[in-house]
Structure formats: C-alpha cells, structure tokens
Amino acid sequence: MTSQYETLGNVLIVSLQGKLNSGNAGEAEAQILRHISQGANQLLLDLSELDYISSAGLRVVLIAAKRLRQSAGLLVLCGIQKPIREVFDISGFLNILSVADTREQALQRFDQAA
C-alpha cells in the first residue's frame, strides 16, 4: 500500500492506494494519528485507488474517526469502490461514517460542518 498526503485549506487529504491489510495497517494508523495529534482535525480519506481492505484496515479507519470525534473533528471517506463499499456495509461502518461519492462532494461536507 502507498499513501499520499496533501492539505487543501484546513482539510488533510489522505489518498490510499493498493491493499490496506494487517501487514501495513499499523504503519498507516501511526501516520494518520501523527497528523491528527499535530492538529489535523478535518480528514478526508480518498479510497478511490484502494483495491482491498482487511479488518485491520477497517480498524485504522475506525480509530481515526474516534480520535477525530474526541477533538470535534470530522472524517469523510470518498471514492469507495464497490468491493470495498460492500466490506464497509457488511461491517456497519457506512451507518456510522460520513461517506461521499467524489472528492468534491467530500470537501463540501467539511464546508457544511464549519
């Protein structure tokens, strides 16, 4: 898995590519939590190039969402491909997370929350 980080206004955009699984979830979690602890409280996870997510990967997303809620922040997911959307749906995560189809729609969620 590879990840790219960029900041647009007050939003940290994290684009994940490849597979998020037990082999790399710890590193991904550490990187994301480091950004949150450094003050990022609006996080957009762009999953449009993520091909696979395991339960360890789901845990990364859940921990980031919980940490952001504790600091009155917001996590929005976008670009979820159908197989990964099914994993999020089965796990019940679609009911508790903010999800948008496109990056543009996700960025609008941050504007609406402000």
BELDA-V112516 format. One record per pair of residues at least 12 apart in sequence whose C-alpha atoms are under 8 Angstrom apart, sorted by the first residue. I is the first residue (numbers start at 1). J is the second residue. D is the distance in Angstrom with one decimal. If there is no record, write none. Layout:
BEGIN
I;J;D / I;J;D
END
This chain:
BEGIN
1;16;7.0 / 1;17;5.6 / 1;18;4.6 / 1;19;5.2 / 1;20;6.1 / 1;24;7.1 / 2;16;6.0 / 2;17;5.2 / 2;18;6.6 / 3;15;5.5 / 3;16;4.6 / 3;17;6.1 / 4;16;6.7 / 10;40;7.7 / 10;42;6.6 / 11;40;7.4 / 11;41;7.7 / 11;42;4.9 / 11;43;5.7 / 11;44;6.8 / 11;107;7.9 / 11;110;7.8 / 12;40;6.6 / 12;42;6.2 / 12;43;4.9 / 12;44;6.1 / 13;43;6.0 / 13;44;4.7 / 13;45;6.0 / 13;46;7.0 / 14;43;7.4 / 14;44;6.1 / 14;45;5.0 / 14;46;6.0 / 15;45;6.0 / 15;46;4.6 / 15;47;6.2 / 15;48;7.8 / 15;49;7.6 / 16;45;7.4 / 16;46;6.4 / 16;47;5.6 / 16;48;7.7 / 16;49;6.3 / 16;50;5.7 / 17;47;7.2 / 17;48;7.8 / 17;49;4.7 / 17;50;4.5 / 17;51;7.1 / 18;49;6.5 / 18;50;4.8 / 18;51;5.2 / 18;52;6.7 / 19;50;6.1 / 19;51;5.6 / 19;52;4.6 / 19;53;6.0 / 20;50;7.5 / 20;52;6.1 / 20;53;4.8 / 20;54;6.4 / 20;56;7.7 / 20;57;5.2 / 21;52;7.7 / 21;53;5.8 / 21;54;4.9 / 21;55;7.3 / 21;56;5.7 / 21;57;5.3 / 22;54;7.1 / 22;55;7.9 / 22;56;5.2 / 22;57;7.0 / 25;56;6.0 / 25;57;5.5 / 25;60;6.6 / 26;60;7.9 / 28;60;7.3 / 29;60;5.3 / 29;63;8.0 / 29;64;7.7 / 32;64;7.2 / 33;64;6.7 / 36;67;7.8 / 36;68;7.4 / 41;68;5.9 / 41;71;7.0 / 41;72;7.4 / 41;73;4.4 / 41;74;6.3 / 42;68;7.7 / 42;73;5.6 / 42;74;5.0 / 42;75;6.1 / 42;110;7.3 / 43;73;8.0 / 43;74;6.3 / 43;75;4.8 / 43;76;6.5 / 44;75;5.8 / 44;76;4.9 / 44;77;5.8 / 44;78;7.4 / 44;106;7.2 / 44;107;7.7 / 45;75;7.4 / 45;76;6.3 / 45;77;4.8 / 45;78;6.3 / 46;77;6.0 / 46;78;5.0 / 46;79;5.9 / 46;80;7.7 / 46;103;7.0 / 47;77;7.1 / 47;78;6.0 / 47;79;5.2 / 47;80;5.2 / 47;81;7.5 / 48;78;7.0 / 48;79;4.1 / 48;80;5.5 / 48;81;6.2 / 49;79;7.9 / 50;80;7.8 / 50;81;7.6 / 51;81;7.7 / 51;84;7.3 / 52;83;7.9 / 52;84;6.4 / 53;84;6.6 / 53;87;7.8 / 58;88;7.8 / 65;97;7.7 / 74;110;7.5 / 75;97;7.5 / 75;98;6.7 / 76;97;7.1 / 76;98;4.9 / 76;99;5.6 / 76;100;7.1 / 76;106;6.2 / 76;109;7.7 / 77;97;7.7 / 77;98;6.3 / 77;99;4.7 / 77;100;6.1 / 77;106;7.1 / 78;99;5.8 / 78;100;4.8 / 78;101;5.3 / 78;102;5.5 / 78;103;5.8 / 78;106;6.3 / 79;100;7.1 / 79;101;5.3 / 79;102;5.4 / 79;103;7.0 / 80;101;7.1
END
